[in-house]
Amino acid sequence: MSSGVFQKTESGKAEIARRQAGLSPATRTVLIMVNGNDSVNVLAARGLPQLQGHLDTLLALGLIEPVVARAAPVAPPLPPPAVTQSPVVPPVIEAPLTAPAPASVPAQAATAGPGLDALRRKALVHLGNHFGPDTPLVAQALLGARSVAEFNAALDGIESKLAIYMGRKQAARELQALRPAT
């Protein structure tokens, strides 16, 4: 992802104007700097610490998206050479058309879905109140979760970090609203 290029989504453009997602100043700066032209390497050269974590947060919140490379324009095909005599064409034998076999979907991808993305966004906003600009670092396992079980396991790890300064019971109550039903 270090050479990727990102652009703001419509939500990202609205966030710059409204400031509703509760982004840290550093994450907001990264959102502003994402322009659809500069690669991650160029953004990193500007001296932003923990750039990858900020980009992960913005991706999880749906404020930026990767730029899809456009194919180079194709030159029109050259006209066929002129034939003075009519060529002999062998008969064409058509093979029966068969539908391609559907690609198997990995089990993890089947359990992850748009609901898990919404849970990630909600968790990042909620955790931002406790961890501030370090939220992307603390929530790396949460961002990488591909199933509800992995998501809950990541929340267990975060809960243990919260318990250090707010106590075990309060940390459990704090994160209970973020846990999806298994």
N, C-alpha and C positions, 0 to 999 in steps of 0.2 A: 504494500500500500504506500510505500515511501515515494514512489514516483507517480502516484495517482493524482488526478485533478478533480476537485469538487466544486459544486456550484450550490447556491442557496436555493432551497425550495420556496414555494409561495409562503409556507409557514415561517421559514427563516427570514424572508423579507419582512413579513408582518412582525416578527419578533424584534427586529431592529427598530421598528417604529414604536411598538407598544411596550416592550420590556415586560412581558407577562410570564415567561418561563422561569424566572428567578435564576438566570445564569450568573456565574461568578464573573467578575470583571475580565479575567484572563480568557475565559471561554467566550465571552461576548466579543472580545477583541479578535479572536480567531474567526468567529462568525462573520465579523465585518470584513476581515482580510480575505476570506474565501470569495473568489471572484469568477470562477469558471475557466480561468486561463492559467493561473499559477499552479505549479505542481506542489506536492507536499514538501519536496526538497527545497523549492524556492521559499515557501513559507517558513521552513525550519531555518533557512539561512538568515532570516530576519531576526533571529535570536529569541524565539518564543520557547520558554521551557515547557516541557511535558506536552508538546504539540499533539502527539498521537492520542493522549488521554482526552484532550479537549475535542479532537476530531471524533473520537469514539462516542463521546457524550452527545455531540451535535448530530451524529448519525442516528444514535438511539432515539433521540428526541424528534427525529424527522425534520431537522432544520437545514440539513445539507444532504446532497446526494452525489454519487460519482457521476462524472461527465462521461457519457458514452462516446467513444471515438467515432467520428464520422469517416466513412470510406471515401477515399479520393475519387474525384469524378472520373468516370470511365469514358475513354474516347470512343466515339461512334465506330462501329465495326467497318472495316474496309469492304468495298463492294467485291463480290466474287469475280475472279478473272473471266473474261469473255470466252465463251466456248463456241468454236465455229461449227463443230459437228455435234450432233446429239449423242451424249454418252450412253453407254449401256448400263442400266441400273439393275443390280440384282434385286430379287423380290425381298421385301422386308418381312421378317417373321417377328410378330409381336409376342412378347412374353406376357403371361397373365399378370395383372397388377395385384399385388398383395399389400396389405397394410403393414407398416413396420411394427415390430413388436414394441409395446410400450416400455419405456425405460423404467427400471425398478426404482422406486423412491426409497431412499434410506429411511430406516425406522426413526431416527432422530429427527429428520426433516419433517416427517409426517406428523410428529407430535408438536413441533414448533409451528406457530402460526401467527396471524395478526394479533391474536389475543395476548401472546407472549410479548410482542413488541410494545403493546400498550402498557403491559405490566412493567416492562423495563423503563419506559418513559416516566411512569408514575413513581417508581422506586427511585430513579435518579433525582427527580425533583424533591422527593421527600428526604432522601439521604443528603442532599445538598445543604439542608438546614443544619445537619450535624457535622459534616465533613468539609463543607465549603469547597475550595478549589481542589482538594484532594479526592473528591468524590469519584472521579473516573479511575483513580488508582485503587481505591478501596473496592470499587464495584466491578473490577475486571472480570471476575468469575461470573458475576451476574450478567454482564454484557455478552459473555460467551456462552451462556446457557442455551441449550437447544431443546430442552424439554422442561416440563413443569417440575420434575424431580430434581434436575440440575439447578433450576431456578431456586427452589426451596433450599437445596444444599448450600448454594451461594449465600442465601439470606441467613442461614445458620452461622456461616463464617463472619458475616457482617454483624450479626447479633452479638457474637462473642467480643467483637471490637467495641461495640456500643456499651456492652456490659462493664467494660473497664471503667468508664467514667459515669455511668448512670445506674449501674446495678443490673443484675441479671433479670429480675422481674420486670423492671421498667423497660429494659431493652426488648424483652419478649413482647410486651404490650405495644411498644412503639412500632414493631415490625409486623405485628399480627395482621394489620389491615392490608399489608402488601403481599401476603401469602395467598396464592391461588389454591383452590381445592384440588386435591390429587385424585 
